[in-house]
Amino acid sequence: MTSKTPPSRASLAQCDCCDYFSVSGEEHEICPICFWQRDITGIAEPLATSNANHGLTLLQGRRNFAQLGACADRFLSKVVPASERQRFTQSTRDLGRLASCLFSIGPTEFFVDLEKSQFSLTRQSDGSSKLGIDIFGSRDVFGALSSQDDSDWSWALYPPEFYIHDFPLTPDAFAADGSLFIAAREDHEIGLYMMEHCEVMNLHIKMESATKISIDGQVELWGKAMPFAIVFTQPAQAATGAN
């Protein structure tokens, strides 16, 4: 009985989504590992929406594969089972900060504009500090979302922005794990802007490190409270004053 020889890495091209060497390299070919269809944008533009993949961005597809085992949950029954992937070679590629950042409202993922977004925790001489945060959704992703015929966001002209400006904190404001809870405040600049300044509530902020912050809470949109979540990592040189 002859054993089946695994496909050689040299004879196959690497899938942009799952990073397995699993496709021949032909245009519009579908990867058997994750069911991502090759398109013209490729890994160089991970936030570009892919018409070949029903409006998904490559970053969404990669996250879905990491979490679910396919580029979208509807393809789980079509992909090669995880137990059989050893027939293929994988070489994981790192998309850097882009892959580790997110900005979602309800079920919608806007991703993060890495160039515009920032945060700071500036220590004062009396031991207190001031917190400043500006996180912007990706304009490219928002443009693709809002242009869809059935989009919930067609009424908006700009991607969402979460902000906290010069919020004063006492020396013991953060818990031992870096967590901070903020109730609704009208006396400081805290909110989420999307065509208007929307109230945010039940904020949980965690300083993961001097360069990484995570935020979750609720925002008042369409007359109801919707959950939102942010994870953002900035370059070390941008974290001046934070610790």
For each residue, the residues with C-beta under 8 A, 3 or more apart:
1:
2:
3:
4: 87
5: 8
6: 86 87 88 89
7: 11 12 21 22 87 88 89
8: 5 11 12
9: 12 21 89
10:
11: 7 8
12: 7 8 9 21 22 23 24 25 88 89
13: 21 23 24 25
14: 19 20 21 22 23 91
15: 18 19 20 21 22 23 31 33 34 36 38
16: 36 38 42 43 58
17: 31 34 36 58 61 62 65 71
18: 15 22 31 33 34 36 62 65 71 90
19: 14 15 90 91 92 93
20: 14 15 31 33 34 85 88 89 90
21: 7 9 12 13 14 15 88 89 90 91
22: 7 12 14 15 18 31 32 33 88
23: 12 13 14 15 26 29 30 31 38
24: 12 13 29
25: 12 13 29 38
26: 23 29 38
27: 38 39 40
28: 37 38 39 52
29: 23 24 25 26 37 38
30: 23 35 36 37 38
31: 15 17 18 20 22 23 34 35 36 37 38 71
32: 22 35 79 80
33: 15 18 20 22 79 80 85 88
34: 15 17 18 20 31 61 65 69 70 71 75 79
35: 30 31 32 70 71 72 75 78 79
36: 15 16 17 18 30 31 53 58 61 65 71
37: 28 29 30 31 50 52 53
38: 15 16 23 25 26 27 28 29 30 31 42 52
39: 27 28 42 50 51 52 53
40: 27
41: 44 45 48 50 58
42: 16 38 39 45 58
43: 16 46 58 93 95
44: 41
45: 41 42 48 58
46: 43 57 58 59 62 95 98 99
47: 57 58 59 98 111 138 140 141
48: 41 45 57 58 140 144
49: 55 56 57 141 144
50: 37 39 41 53 54 55 56 57 58 61
51: 39 54 55
52: 28 37 38 39
53: 36 37 39 50 56 61 71 72
54: 50 51 72
55: 49 50 51 144 148
56: 49 50 53 60 61 64 71 72
57: 46 47 48 49 50 60 61 111 141 144
58: 16 17 36 41 42 43 45 46 47 48 50 61 62
59: 46 47 62 63 95 98 99 111
60: 56 57 63 64 109
61: 17 34 36 50 53 56 57 58 64 65 71 72
62: 17 18 46 58 59 65 66 71 95 99
63: 59 60 66 67 99
64: 56 60 61 67 68 70 71 72 73
65: 17 18 34 36 61 62 68 69 70 71
66: 62 63
67: 63 64
68: 64 65 72 73 76
69: 34 65 76 79 82
70: 34 35 64 65 73 75 76 78 79
71: 17 18 31 34 35 36 53 56 61 62 64 65 75
72: 35 53 54 56 61 64 68 75
73: 64 68 70 76
74:
75: 34 35 70 71 72 78 79
76: 68 69 70 73 79
77:
78: 35 70 75
79: 32 33 34 35 69 70 75 76
80: 32 33 84 85 87 88
81: 84 85
82: 69 85
83:
84: 80 81 87
85: 20 33 80 81 82 88 90
86: 6
87: 4 6 7 80 84
88: 6 7 12 20 21 22 33 80 85
89: 6 7 9 12 20 21
90: 18 19 20 21 85
91: 14 19 21
92: 19
93: 19 43
94: 99
95: 43 46 59 62 98 99
96: 99 100
97: 100 101 114 233 234 235
98: 46 47 59 95 101 111 112 114
99: 46 59 62 63 94 95 96
100: 96 97 212 231 233
101: 97 98 111 112 114 117 231 232 233
102: 109 111 112 229 230 231
103: 109 110 111 112 135 136 137 138 160 162 228 229 230 232
104: 107 108 109 110 228 229 230
105: 108 110 160 192 219 221 226 227 228
106: 226 227 228
107: 104
108: 104 105 145 152 153
109: 60 102 103 104 141
110: 103 104 105 137 138 141 142 145 159 160
111: 47 57 59 98 101 102 103 137 138 141
112: 98 101 102 103 117 135 136 137 138 230 232
113: 116 117 136 137 138 139 159
114: 97 98 101 117
115:
116: 113 134 136
117: 101 112 113 114 134 135 136 232 234
118: 132 133 134 234 238
119: 131 132 133 134 135 213 232 234 242
120: 131 132 239 240 241 242
121: 129 130 131 132 169 207 241 242 243
122: 129 130 132 241 242
123: 127 128 129 241 243
124: 127 128 129 130
125:
126:
127: 123 124 171
128: 123 124 168 169 170 171
129: 121 122 123 124 168 169 171 173
130: 121 122 124 166 167 168 169
131: 119 120 121 164 166 167 169 205
132: 118 119 120 121 122 164 165 166 167
133: 118 119 162 163 164 205 213 215
134: 116 117 118 119 161 162 163
135: 103 112 117 119 161 162 163 215 230 232
136: 103 112 113 116 117 139 159 160 161
137: 103 110 111 112 113 141 142 159 160 161
138: 47 103 110 111 112 113 141 142 159
139: 113 136 142 143 158 159
140: 47 48 143 144
141: 47 49 57 109 110 111 137 138 144 145 159
142: 110 137 138 139 145 146 153 156 158 159 160
143: 139 140 146 147
144: 48 49 55 57 140 141 147 148
145: 108 110 141 142 148 151 153
146: 142 143 151 153 154 156
147: 143 144 151 154
148: 55 144 145 151 154
149:
150:
151: 145 146 147 148 154
152: 108
153: 108 142 145 146 156
154: 146 147 148 151
155: 195
156: 142 146 153 159 194 195
157: 195
158: 139 142 161 193 194 195
159: 110 113 136 137 138 139 141 142 156 194
160: 103 105 110 136 137 142 192 193 194
161: 134 135 136 137 158 192 193 194
162: 103 133 134 135 191 192 193 200 215 228 230
163: 133 134 135 189 190 191 192 193
164: 131 132 133 167 188 189 190
165: 132 188 189 190
166: 130 131 132 188 189
167: 130 131 132 164 182 188 189 190
168: 128 129 130
169: 121 128 129 130 131 173 174 180
170: 128 173
171: 127 128 129
172:
173: 129 169 170 180
174: 169 178 179 180 207
175: 178 179 180
176:
177: 206
178: 174 175 206 207 208
179: 174 175 204 205 206
180: 169 173 174 175 203 204 205 206 207
181: 202 203 204 205
182: 167 185 190 203 205
183: 201 202 203
184: 199 200 201 202
185: 182 188 190
186:
187:
188: 164 165 166 167 185
189: 163 164 165 166 167
190: 163 164 165 167 182 185 200 203
191: 162 163 197 198 199 200
192: 105 160 161 162 163 197 198 200 219 228
193: 158 160 161 162 163 196 197 198
194: 156 158 159 160 161 198 221
195: 155 156 157 158
196: 193
197: 191 192 193
198: 191 192 193 194 219 220 221
199: 184 191 219 220
200: 162 184 190 191 192 203 217 218 219 220 228
201: 183 184 217 218 219 220 225
202: 181 183 184 217 218
203: 180 181 182 183 190 200 215 216 217
204: 179 180 181 215 216 217
205: 131 133 179 180 181 182 213 214 215
206: 177 178 179 180 213 214 215
207: 121 174 178 180 210 212 213 242
208: 178 212 213 214
209: 212
210: 207 236 239 242 243
211: 233 234 235 236 238 239 242
212: 100 207 208 209 231 232 233 234
213: 119 133 205 206 207 208 230 231 232
214: 205 206 208 229 230 231 232
215: 133 135 162 203 204 205 206 228 229 230 231
216: 203 204 227 228 229 230
217: 200 201 202 203 204 227 228
218: 200 201 202 225 226 227 228
219: 105 192 198 199 200 201 225 226 228
220: 198 199 200 201 223 224 225 226
221: 105 194 198 224 226
222: 226
223: 220
224: 220 221
225: 201 218 219 220
226: 105 106 218 219 220 221 222
227: 105 106 216 217 218
228: 103 104 105 106 162 192 200 215 216 217 218 219
229: 102 103 104 214 215 216
230: 102 103 104 112 135 162 213 214 215 216
231: 100 101 102 212 213 214 215
232: 101 103 112 117 119 135 212 213 214
233: 97 100 101 211 212
234: 97 117 118 119 211 212 238 239
235: 97 211 238 239
236: 210 211 239
237: 240
238: 118 211 234 235
239: 120 210 211 234 235 236 242
240: 120 237
241: 120 121 122 123
242: 119 120 121 122 207 210 211 239
243: 121 123 210
